Amino acid sequence: MKAKELRDKTVGELVQKEKELAEQLFVLRLQNATRRLEKSSKIVQARRDLARVLTVLREKQG
């Protein structure tokens, strides 16, 4: 997900996206710990997406 796309969203949508990504990251980490994750790069991508959302959210709030 691109930062430009995120900047077009409202604060409420960004908060919802943050919750979804945090939950997805938790599930991916759990799968990785139990050796059921096929691609470990999904964790890296989820972390980056979450960081982008948090950055844009803080830009809008501050």
Secondary structure, DSSP 4 states (H G I P E B T S, - for coil): --HHHHHTS-HHHHHHHHHHHHHHHHHHHHHHHTT--S-THHHHHHHHHHHHHHHHHHHHH-
